[in-house]
Amino acid sequence: MAKCPHCDANLIQADIEAITLSDEKMSTFRGLSYSCPSCHYVLNVSIDPTSLEKDIVQSVVEALRKH
């Protein structure tokens, strides 16, 4: 079973929070933060895959409309 590296609690679920990510060029992306529900230690941060998919589809549709 997975355990929190901070408090050693068994992890059967994680808290997810929507966050904004930025890179060195100050471009922003929608992201997700995953944390331990017991101690709130951040376990992982990633780009929000659903938002990324929507952004890609929107860009493709806009490009196709220009042709």
PDB file of N, CA, C and O in Angstrom:
ATOM      1  N   MET A   1       0.848  -1.185   0.000  1.00  0.00           N
ATOM      2  CA  MET A   1       0.000   0.000   0.000  1.00  0.00           C
ATOM      3  C   MET A   1       0.891   1.244   0.000  1.00  0.00           C
ATOM      4  O   MET A   1       1.948   1.270   0.631  1.00  0.00           O
ATOM      5  N   ALA A   2       0.442   2.267  -0.717  1.00  0.00           N
ATOM      6  CA  ALA A   2       1.192   3.523  -0.773  1.00  0.00           C
ATOM      7  C   ALA A   2       1.126   4.235   0.579  1.00  0.00           C
ATOM      8  O   ALA A   2       0.110   4.205   1.275  1.00  0.00           O
ATOM      9  N   LYS A   3       2.235   4.869   0.923  1.00  0.00           N
ATOM     10  CA  LYS A   3       2.311   5.618   2.187  1.00  0.00           C
ATOM     11  C   LYS A   3       2.794   7.031   1.922  1.00  0.00           C
ATOM     12  O   LYS A   3       3.603   7.259   1.022  1.00  0.00           O
ATOM     13  N   CYS A   4       2.304   7.970   2.699  1.00  0.00           N
ATOM     14  CA  CYS A   4       2.772   9.351   2.605  1.00  0.00           C
ATOM     15  C   CYS A   4       4.232   9.399   3.053  1.00  0.00           C
ATOM     16  O   CYS A   4       4.563   8.877   4.118  1.00  0.00           O
ATOM     17  N   PRO A   5       5.106  10.013   2.263  1.00  0.00           N
ATOM     18  CA  PRO A   5       6.510  10.087   2.652  1.00  0.00           C
ATOM     19  C   PRO A   5       6.761  11.035   3.826  1.00  0.00           C
ATOM     20  O   PRO A   5       7.842  11.024   4.416  1.00  0.00           O
ATOM     21  N   HIS A   6       5.772  11.848   4.161  1.00  0.00           N
ATOM     22  CA  HIS A   6       5.946  12.815   5.253  1.00  0.00           C
ATOM     23  C   HIS A   6       5.428  12.280   6.591  1.00  0.00           C
ATOM     24  O   HIS A   6       6.136  12.322   7.597  1.00  0.00           O
ATOM     25  N   CYS A   7       4.176  11.773   6.598  1.00  0.00           N
ATOM     26  CA  CYS A   7       3.574  11.341   7.867  1.00  0.00           C
ATOM     27  C   CYS A   7       3.392   9.832   7.967  1.00  0.00           C
ATOM     28  O   CYS A   7       2.962   9.335   9.008  1.00  0.00           O
ATOM     29  N   ASP A   8       3.710   9.095   6.908  1.00  0.00           N
ATOM     30  CA  ASP A   8       3.640   7.632   6.867  1.00  0.00           C
ATOM     31  C   ASP A   8       2.208   7.083   6.900  1.00  0.00           C
ATOM     32  O   ASP A   8       2.015   5.893   7.147  1.00  0.00           O
ATOM     33  N   ALA A   9       1.210   7.928   6.657  1.00  0.00           N
ATOM     34  CA  ALA A   9      -0.182   7.467   6.613  1.00  0.00           C
ATOM     35  C   ALA A   9      -0.403   6.624   5.359  1.00  0.00           C
ATOM     36  O   ALA A   9       0.198   6.882   4.316  1.00  0.00           O
ATOM     37  N   ASN A  10      -1.262   5.624   5.466  1.00  0.00           N
ATOM     38  CA  ASN A  10      -1.634   4.843   4.294  1.00  0.00           C
ATOM     39  C   ASN A  10      -2.446   5.728   3.356  1.00  0.00           C
ATOM     40  O   ASN A  10      -3.371   6.415   3.788  1.00  0.00           O
ATOM     41  N   LEU A  11      -2.097   5.711   2.072  1.00  0.00           N
ATOM     42  CA  LEU A  11      -2.784   6.551   1.093  1.00  0.00           C
ATOM     43  C   LEU A  11      -3.737   5.698   0.254  1.00  0.00           C
ATOM     44  O   LEU A  11      -3.313   4.929  -0.609  1.00  0.00           O
ATOM     45  N   ILE A  12      -5.028   5.854   0.528  1.00  0.00           N
ATOM     46  CA  ILE A  12      -6.037   5.211  -0.309  1.00  0.00           C
ATOM     47  C   ILE A  12      -6.749   6.246  -1.165  1.00  0.00           C
ATOM     48  O   ILE A  12      -7.545   5.903  -2.038  1.00  0.00           O
ATOM     49  N   GLN A  13      -6.455   7.514  -0.908  1.00  0.00           N
ATOM     50  CA  GLN A  13      -6.944   8.627  -1.715  1.00  0.00           C
ATOM     51  C   GLN A  13      -6.017   9.810  -1.509  1.00  0.00           C
ATOM     52  O   GLN A  13      -5.196   9.812  -0.592  1.00  0.00           O
ATOM     53  N   ALA A  14      -6.151  10.815  -2.361  1.00  0.00           N
ATOM     54  CA  ALA A  14      -5.357  12.037  -2.246  1.00  0.00           C
ATOM     55  C   ALA A  14      -6.271  13.229  -2.469  1.00  0.00           C
ATOM     56  O   ALA A  14      -7.264  13.133  -3.191  1.00  0.00           O
ATOM     57  N   ASP A  15      -5.937  14.346  -1.854  1.00  0.00           N
ATOM     58  CA  ASP A  15      -6.664  15.590  -2.095  1.00  0.00           C
ATOM     59  C   ASP A  15      -6.098  16.224  -3.365  1.00  0.00           C
ATOM     60  O   ASP A  15      -4.883  16.259  -3.561  1.00  0.00           O
ATOM     61  N   ILE A  16      -6.984  16.723  -4.220  1.00  0.00           N
ATOM     62  CA  ILE A  16      -6.563  17.360  -5.469  1.00  0.00           C
ATOM     63  C   ILE A  16      -7.014  18.811  -5.443  1.00  0.00           C
ATOM     64  O   ILE A  16      -8.158  19.107  -5.098  1.00  0.00           O
ATOM     65  N   GLU A  17      -6.112  19.717  -5.810  1.00  0.00           N
ATOM     66  CA  GLU A  17      -6.415  21.145  -5.849  1.00  0.00           C
ATOM     67  C   GLU A  17      -5.987  21.715  -7.201  1.00  0.00           C
ATOM     68  O   GLU A  17      -4.894  21.425  -7.686  1.00  0.00           O
ATOM     69  N   ALA A  18      -6.849  22.519  -7.797  1.00  0.00           N
ATOM     70  CA  ALA A  18      -6.490  23.201  -9.045  1.00  0.00           C
ATOM     71  C   ALA A  18      -5.543  24.351  -8.712  1.00  0.00           C
ATOM     72  O   ALA A  18      -5.796  25.132  -7.795  1.00  0.00           O
ATOM     73  N   ILE A  19      -4.449  24.444  -9.469  1.00  0.00           N
ATOM     74  CA  ILE A  19      -3.455  25.499  -9.253  1.00  0.00           C
ATOM     75  C   ILE A  19      -3.031  26.074 -10.603  1.00  0.00           C
ATOM     76  O   ILE A  19      -3.364  25.525 -11.653  1.00  0.00           O
ATOM     77  N   THR A  20      -2.303  27.172 -10.566  1.00  0.00           N
ATOM     78  CA  THR A  20      -1.732  27.763 -11.774  1.00  0.00           C
ATOM     79  C   THR A  20      -0.229  27.518 -11.755  1.00  0.00           C
ATOM     80  O   THR A  20       0.444  27.803 -10.764  1.00  0.00           O
ATOM     81  N   LEU A  21       0.285  26.993 -12.849  1.00  0.00           N
ATOM     82  CA  LEU A  21       1.716  26.746 -13.001  1.00  0.00           C
ATOM     83  C   LEU A  21       2.294  27.795 -13.937  1.00  0.00           C
ATOM     84  O   LEU A  21       1.594  28.287 -14.821  1.00  0.00           O
ATOM     85  N   SER A  22       3.562  28.144 -13.755  1.00  0.00           N
ATOM     86  CA  SER A  22       4.215  29.063 -14.682  1.00  0.00           C
ATOM     87  C   SER A  22       5.638  28.575 -14.948  1.00  0.00           C
ATOM     88  O   SER A  22       6.253  27.911 -14.113  1.00  0.00           O
ATOM     89  N   ASP A  23       6.148  28.923 -16.136  1.00  0.00           N
ATOM     90  CA  ASP A  23       7.509  28.551 -16.475  1.00  0.00           C
ATOM     91  C   ASP A  23       8.407  29.785 -16.401  1.00  0.00           C
ATOM     92  O   ASP A  23       7.965  30.862 -16.004  1.00  0.00           O
ATOM     93  N   GLU A  24       9.687  29.613 -16.792  1.00  0.00           N
ATOM     94  CA  GLU A  24      10.650  30.720 -16.685  1.00  0.00           C
ATOM     95  C   GLU A  24      10.293  31.891 -17.594  1.00  0.00           C
ATOM     96  O   GLU A  24      10.754  33.009 -17.365  1.00  0.00           O
ATOM     97  N   LYS A  25       9.481  31.652 -18.617  1.00  0.00           N
ATOM     98  CA  LYS A  25       9.051  32.728 -19.516  1.00  0.00           C
ATOM     99  C   LYS A  25       7.739  33.349 -19.049  1.00  0.00           C
ATOM    100  O   LYS A  25       7.168  34.201 -19.730  1.00  0.00           O
ATOM    101  N   MET A  26       7.269  32.918 -17.892  1.00  0.00           N
ATOM    102  CA  MET A  26       6.030  33.392 -17.268  1.00  0.00           C
ATOM    103  C   MET A  26       4.781  33.003 -18.053  1.00  0.00           C
ATOM    104  O   MET A  26       3.737  33.640 -17.914  1.00  0.00           O
ATOM    105  N   SER A  27       4.882  31.952 -18.884  1.00  0.00           N
ATOM    106  CA  SER A  27       3.693  31.362 -19.486  1.00  0.00           C
ATOM    107  C   SER A  27       2.960  30.618 -18.377  1.00  0.00           C
ATOM    108  O   SER A  27       3.594  30.021 -17.507  1.00  0.00           O
ATOM    109  N   THR A  28       1.641  30.649 -18.401  1.00  0.00           N
ATOM    110  CA  THR A  28       0.896  29.966 -17.347  1.00  0.00           C
ATOM    111  C   THR A  28       0.126  28.782 -17.906  1.00  0.00           C
ATOM    112  O   THR A  28      -0.282  28.769 -19.067  1.00  0.00           O
ATOM    113  N   PHE A  29      -0.062  27.793 -17.049  1.00  0.00           N
ATOM    114  CA  PHE A  29      -0.761  26.562 -17.382  1.00  0.00           C
ATOM    115  C   PHE A  29      -1.665  26.199 -16.210  1.00  0.00           C
ATOM    116  O   PHE A  29      -1.365  26.524 -15.061  1.00  0.00           O
ATOM    117  N   ARG A  30      -2.755  25.536 -16.502  1.00  0.00           N
ATOM    118  CA  ARG A  30      -3.589  25.012 -15.426  1.00  0.00           C
ATOM    119  C   ARG A  30      -2.961  23.727 -14.935  1.00  0.00           C
ATOM    120  O   ARG A  30      -2.537  22.885 -15.726  1.00  0.00           O
ATOM    121  N   GLY A  31      -2.906  23.584 -13.626  1.00  0.00           N
ATOM    122  CA  GLY A  31      -2.272  22.410 -13.050  1.00  0.00           C
ATOM    123  C   GLY A  31      -3.076  21.823 -11.915  1.00  0.00           C
ATOM    124  O   GLY A  31      -4.120  22.349 -11.527  1.00  0.00           O
ATOM    125  N   LEU A  32      -2.567  20.714 -11.386  1.00  0.00           N
ATOM    126  CA  LEU A  32      -3.180  20.038 -10.256  1.00  0.00           C
ATOM    127  C   LEU A  32      -2.114  19.748  -9.210  1.00  0.00           C
ATOM    128  O   LEU A  32      -0.980  19.398  -9.539  1.00  0.00           O
ATOM    129  N   SER A  33      -2.489  19.897  -7.961  1.00  0.00           N
ATOM    130  CA  SER A  33      -1.628  19.555  -6.846  1.00  0.00           C
ATOM    131  C   SER A  33      -2.279  18.390  -6.103  1.00  0.00           C
ATOM    132  O   SER A  33      -3.462  18.449  -5.766  1.00  0.00           O
ATOM    133  N   TYR A  34      -1.514  17.339  -5.850  1.00  0.00           N
ATOM    134  CA  TYR A  34      -2.007  16.162  -5.138  1.00  0.00           C
ATOM    135  C   TYR A  34      -1.361  16.147  -3.754  1.00  0.00           C
ATOM    136  O   TYR A  34      -0.137  16.211  -3.641  1.00  0.00           O
ATOM    137  N   SER A  35      -2.172  16.065  -2.710  1.00  0.00           N
ATOM    138  CA  SER A  35      -1.607  16.096  -1.363  1.00  0.00           C
ATOM    139  C   SER A  35      -2.207  15.025  -0.458  1.00  0.00           C
ATOM    140  O   SER A  35      -3.287  14.496  -0.721  1.00  0.00           O
ATOM    141  N   CYS A  36      -1.489  14.723   0.599  1.00  0.00           N
ATOM    142  CA  CYS A  36      -1.913  13.746   1.591  1.00  0.00           C
ATOM    143  C   CYS A  36      -3.117  14.309   2.355  1.00  0.00           C
ATOM    144  O   CYS A  36      -3.056  15.437   2.845  1.00  0.00           O
ATOM    145  N   PRO A  37      -4.205  13.547   2.465  1.00  0.00           N
ATOM    146  CA  PRO A  37      -5.364  14.046   3.203  1.00  0.00           C
ATOM    147  C   PRO A  37      -5.129  14.119   4.713  1.00  0.00           C
ATOM    148  O   PRO A  37      -5.868  14.803   5.421  1.00  0.00           O
ATOM    149  N   SER A  38      -4.114  13.423   5.204  1.00  0.00           N
ATOM    150  CA  SER A  38      -3.839  13.431   6.644  1.00  0.00           C
ATOM    151  C   SER A  38      -3.010  14.632   7.091  1.00  0.00           C
ATOM    152  O   SER A  38      -3.345  15.295   8.073  1.00  0.00           O
ATOM    153  N   CYS A  39      -1.915  14.912   6.360  1.00  0.00           N
ATOM    154  CA  CYS A  39      -1.004  15.983   6.790  1.00  0.00           C
ATOM    155  C   CYS A  39      -0.901  17.119   5.779  1.00  0.00           C
ATOM    156  O   CYS A  39      -0.244  18.125   6.045  1.00  0.00           O
ATOM    157  N   HIS A  40      -1.544  16.967   4.619  1.00  0.00           N
ATOM    158  CA  HIS A  40      -1.572  17.975   3.552  1.00  0.00           C
ATOM    159  C   HIS A  40      -0.220  18.200   2.876  1.00  0.00           C
ATOM    160  O   HIS A  40      -0.021  19.218   2.214  1.00  0.00           O
ATOM    161  N   TYR A  41       0.701  17.268   3.036  1.00  0.00           N
ATOM    162  CA  TYR A  41       1.994  17.308   2.357  1.00  0.00           C
ATOM    163  C   TYR A  41       1.765  17.145   0.856  1.00  0.00           C
ATOM    164  O   TYR A  41       1.026  16.253   0.439  1.00  0.00           O
ATOM    165  N   VAL A  42       2.385  17.988   0.050  1.00  0.00           N
ATOM    166  CA  VAL A  42       2.220  17.909  -1.407  1.00  0.00           C
ATOM    167  C   VAL A  42       2.998  16.701  -1.933  1.00  0.00           C
ATOM    168  O   VAL A  42       4.213  16.596  -1.762  1.00  0.00           O
ATOM    169  N   LEU A  43       2.266  15.801  -2.573  1.00  0.00           N
ATOM    170  CA  LEU A  43       2.851  14.572  -3.097  1.00  0.00           C
ATOM    171  C   LEU A  43       3.314  14.724  -4.540  1.00  0.00           C
ATOM    172  O   LEU A  43       4.303  14.118  -4.951  1.00  0.00           O
ATOM    173  N   ASN A  44       2.586  15.544  -5.309  1.00  0.00           N
ATOM    174  CA  ASN A  44       2.902  15.700  -6.718  1.00  0.00           C
ATOM    175  C   ASN A  44       2.207  16.945  -7.263  1.00  0.00           C
ATOM    176  O   ASN A  44       1.180  17.380  -6.741  1.00  0.00           O
ATOM    177  N   VAL A  45       2.784  17.504  -8.314  1.00  0.00           N
ATOM    178  CA  VAL A  45       2.187  18.618  -9.041  1.00  0.00           C
ATOM    179  C   VAL A  45       2.319  18.281 -10.524  1.00  0.00           C
ATOM    180  O   VAL A  45       3.369  17.817 -10.967  1.00  0.00           O
ATOM    181  N   SER A  46       1.250  18.516 -11.291  1.00  0.00           N
ATOM    182  CA  SER A  46       1.301  18.212 -12.718  1.00  0.00           C
ATOM    183  C   SER A  46       0.395  19.146 -13.499  1.00  0.00           C
ATOM    184  O   SER A  46      -0.469  19.816 -12.933  1.00  0.00           O
ATOM    185  N   ILE A  47       0.608  19.180 -14.817  1.00  0.00           N
ATOM    186  CA  ILE A  47      -0.300  19.904 -15.702  1.00  0.00           C
ATOM    187  C   ILE A  47      -1.634  19.169 -15.683  1.00  0.00           C
ATOM    188  O   ILE A  47      -1.664  17.938 -15.694  1.00  0.00           O
ATOM    189  N   ASP A  48      -2.731  19.910 -15.654  1.00  0.00           N
ATOM    190  CA  ASP A  48      -4.070  19.325 -15.663  1.00  0.00           C
ATOM    191  C   ASP A  48      -4.317  18.696 -17.034  1.00  0.00           C
ATOM    192  O   ASP A  48      -4.431  19.424 -18.019  1.00  0.00           O
ATOM    193  N   PRO A  49      -4.403  17.357 -17.128  1.00  0.00           N
ATOM    194  CA  PRO A  49      -4.540  16.719 -18.435  1.00  0.00           C
ATOM    195  C   PRO A  49      -5.844  17.064 -19.146  1.00  0.00           C
ATOM    196  O   PRO A  49      -5.863  17.135 -20.375  1.00  0.00           O
ATOM    197  N   THR A  50      -6.921  17.277 -18.420  1.00  0.00           N
ATOM    198  CA  THR A  50      -8.196  17.627 -19.041  1.00  0.00           C
ATOM    199  C   THR A  50      -8.127  19.012 -19.667  1.00  0.00           C
ATOM    200  O   THR A  50      -8.596  19.218 -20.786  1.00  0.00           O
ATOM    201  N   SER A  51      -7.545  19.956 -18.948  1.00  0.00           N
ATOM    202  CA  SER A  51      -7.385  21.307 -19.489  1.00  0.00           C
ATOM    203  C   SER A  51      -6.443  21.313 -20.674  1.00  0.00           C
ATOM    204  O   SER A  51      -6.679  22.024 -21.651  1.00  0.00           O
ATOM    205  N   LEU A  52      -5.380  20.531 -20.600  1.00  0.00           N
ATOM    206  CA  LEU A  52      -4.430  20.442 -21.706  1.00  0.00           C
ATOM    207  C   LEU A  52      -5.118  19.910 -22.958  1.00  0.00           C
ATOM    208  O   LEU A  52      -4.914  20.433 -24.054  1.00  0.00           O
ATOM    209  N   GLU A  53      -5.928  18.876 -22.794  1.00  0.00           N
ATOM    210  CA  GLU A  53      -6.656  18.304 -23.927  1.00  0.00           C
ATOM    211  C   GLU A  53      -7.593  19.347 -24.546  1.00  0.00           C
ATOM    212  O   GLU A  53      -7.647  19.482 -25.768  1.00  0.00           O
ATOM    213  N   LYS A  54      -8.320  20.074 -23.717  1.00  0.00           N
ATOM    214  CA  LYS A  54      -9.241  21.108 -24.219  1.00  0.00           C
ATOM    215  C   LYS A  54      -8.480  22.202 -24.978  1.00  0.00           C
ATOM    216  O   LYS A  54      -8.930  22.662 -26.027  1.00  0.00           O
ATOM    217  N   ASP A  55      -7.330  22.612 -24.445  1.00  0.00           N
ATOM    218  CA  ASP A  55      -6.523  23.639 -25.109  1.00  0.00           C
ATOM    219  C   ASP A  55      -6.028  23.163 -26.472  1.00  0.00           C
ATOM    220  O   ASP A  55      -6.025  23.933 -27.433  1.00  0.00           O
ATOM    221  N   ILE A  56      -5.612  21.904 -26.564  1.00  0.00           N
ATOM    222  CA  ILE A  56      -5.125  21.353 -27.829  1.00  0.00           C
ATOM    223  C   ILE A  56      -6.259  21.289 -28.852  1.00  0.00           C
ATOM    224  O   ILE A  56      -6.085  21.691 -30.002  1.00  0.00           O
ATOM    225  N   VAL A  57      -7.414  20.785 -28.434  1.00  0.00           N
ATOM    226  CA  VAL A  57      -8.559  20.696 -29.340  1.00  0.00           C
ATOM    227  C   VAL A  57      -8.957  22.082 -29.826  1.00  0.00           C
ATOM    228  O   VAL A  57      -9.221  22.265 -31.014  1.00  0.00           O
ATOM    229  N   GLN A  58      -9.003  23.055 -28.931  1.00  0.00           N
ATOM    230  CA  GLN A  58      -9.367  24.421 -29.313  1.00  0.00           C
ATOM    231  C   GLN A  58      -8.363  24.984 -30.318  1.00  0.00           C
ATOM    232  O   GLN A  58      -8.768  25.634 -31.281  1.00  0.00           O
ATOM    233  N   SER A  59      -7.081  24.753 -30.119  1.00  0.00           N
ATOM    234  CA  SER A  59      -6.064  25.242 -31.043  1.00  0.00           C
ATOM    235  C   SER A  59      -6.195  24.593 -32.419  1.00  0.00           C
ATOM    236  O   SER A  59      -6.042  25.265 -33.439  1.00  0.00           O
ATOM    237  N   VAL A  60      -6.474  23.301 -32.452  1.00  0.00           N
ATOM    238  CA  VAL A  60      -6.633  22.592 -33.731  1.00  0.00           C
ATOM    239  C   VAL A  60      -7.865  23.120 -34.472  1.00  0.00           C
ATOM    240  O   VAL A  60      -7.803  23.386 -35.673  1.00  0.00           O
ATOM    241  N   VAL A  61      -8.978  23.270 -33.756  1.00  0.00           N
ATOM    242  CA  VAL A  61     -10.200  23.774 -34.380  1.00  0.00           C
ATOM    243  C   VAL A  61      -9.978  25.178 -34.945  1.00  0.00           C
ATOM    244  O   VAL A  61     -10.413  25.467 -36.060  1.00  0.00           O
ATOM    245  N   GLU A  62      -9.311  26.048 -34.199  1.00  0.00           N
ATOM    246  CA  GLU A  62      -9.033  27.405 -34.675  1.00  0.00           C
ATOM    247  C   GLU A  62      -8.139  27.374 -35.913  1.00  0.00           C
ATOM    248  O   GLU A  62      -8.349  28.139 -36.854  1.00  0.00           O
ATOM    249  N   ALA A  63      -7.145  26.492 -35.912  1.00  0.00           N
ATOM    250  CA  ALA A  63      -6.254  26.382 -37.071  1.00  0.00           C
ATOM    251  C   ALA A  63      -6.997  25.874 -38.292  1.00  0.00           C
ATOM    252  O   ALA A  63      -6.757  26.352 -39.401  1.00  0.00           O
ATOM    253  N   LEU A  64      -7.889  24.922 -38.112  1.00  0.00           N
ATOM    254  CA  LEU A  64      -8.657  24.390 -39.231  1.00  0.00           C
ATOM    255  C   LEU A  64      -9.628  25.425 -39.786  1.00  0.00           C
ATOM    256  O   LEU A  64      -9.872  25.452 -40.992  1.00  0.00           O
ATOM    257  N   ARG A  65     -10.169  26.252 -38.954  1.00  0.00           N
ATOM    258  CA  ARG A  65     -11.107  27.291 -39.412  1.00  0.00           C
ATOM    259  C   ARG A  65     -10.407  28.354 -40.252  1.00  0.00           C
ATOM    260  O   ARG A  65     -11.050  29.008 -41.073  1.00  0.00           O
ATOM    261  N   LYS A  66      -9.118  28.534 -40.061  1.00  0.00           N
ATOM    262  CA  LYS A  66      -8.367  29.546 -40.822  1.00  0.00           C
ATOM    263  C   LYS A  66      -8.094  29.078 -42.245  1.00  0.00           C
ATOM    264  O   LYS A  66      -7.743  29.888 -43.104  1.00  0.00           O
ATOM    265  N   HIS A  67      -8.250  27.783 -42.507  1.00  0.00           N
ATOM    266  CA  HIS A  67      -7.961  27.252 -43.858  1.00  0.00           C
ATOM    267  C   HIS A  67      -9.203  27.066 -44.646  1.00  0.00           C
ATOM    268  O   HIS A  67      -9.146  26.630 -45.796  1.00  0.00           O
TER     269      HIS A  67
END
